[in-house]
Amino acid sequence: MSEITDKYRLNDVMFAREQIEGRAVEIGRQIARDYEGEEVVFIGILRGAFMWLSEIVKSVDLEVLIDFMVVSSYGAATKASGVVRIDKDLSEDVEGKHVILVEDIVDTGMTLNYLKEYLEGKGTASVRICSLLDKPSRREVPVDIDYLGFTVDNVFIVGYGLDVAQRYRNLPYITSVRVDG
């Protein structure tokens, strides 16, 4: 076993692949209704949101653009640092466009609050938030989540794109981890 798998133990499945995919279809269809006749730019926050973004856009019957940002707030730690840093900015011009920020999990709210203000400063027509998970018990900054997959308790979540020290992103389900040692 590696040092990581010796330290972190997976708990029971919280949300199975079928639950996640089903919720993504519902949200994708809602986005299509909300933006009927419009073009939408989906911005996935890497690395965690790539799987969720993929599921969402499959059910959006609209003209869409997809872009990504890399934002740091955790590093290799399991707690938010309080500092938001843009490591990779947008490739697409979002001025005058409807933007949906796609995130894996809303925790303290600092990252999404910062990114929403940042994108609004670029002259977007609108900015909405779509998150796979919400952890409201950790909220430090208010954030309105327009499209939400699931709410979770204050546990460390992995799977379906979410990681601990870059591990477990590839799990086809969502679970929590406990730290041994």
C-alpha angles and dihedrals in degrees: 000000000000125000089254097053089045090055102040123051123195119234127208121303112277099184123015124217091255092055092049094047092047093051091047090055091052092049094044091054091047091052090050090053093045093051101033109164093009134107115239130199113213113203114196117203106223141258104008101040100055096097094044092047090051091053095046099050092051088072099041109102096196140092103280138181120200125208135161139219128195112216127177126210104132110037107186093326128104095226128065114258096213091237120105117202127179107222096172122022129201124294093199126072106240099185110134092002134119109247130196114194109211115204134174098222138359108217119152091359093229096114096048094041089053094045094047091053090044092053094043086055087060090063100255119174089229141342122211130175128232116184132178091212139019125201101189095173089071097048116134098161122040113249127178110219108203097186118027131182103192143337119234137190124248097286129118108264129208137173137060091057099325118112149183112218089344093303132119097024089125096060108121090220140041123257139151129247132221124207118237118200 
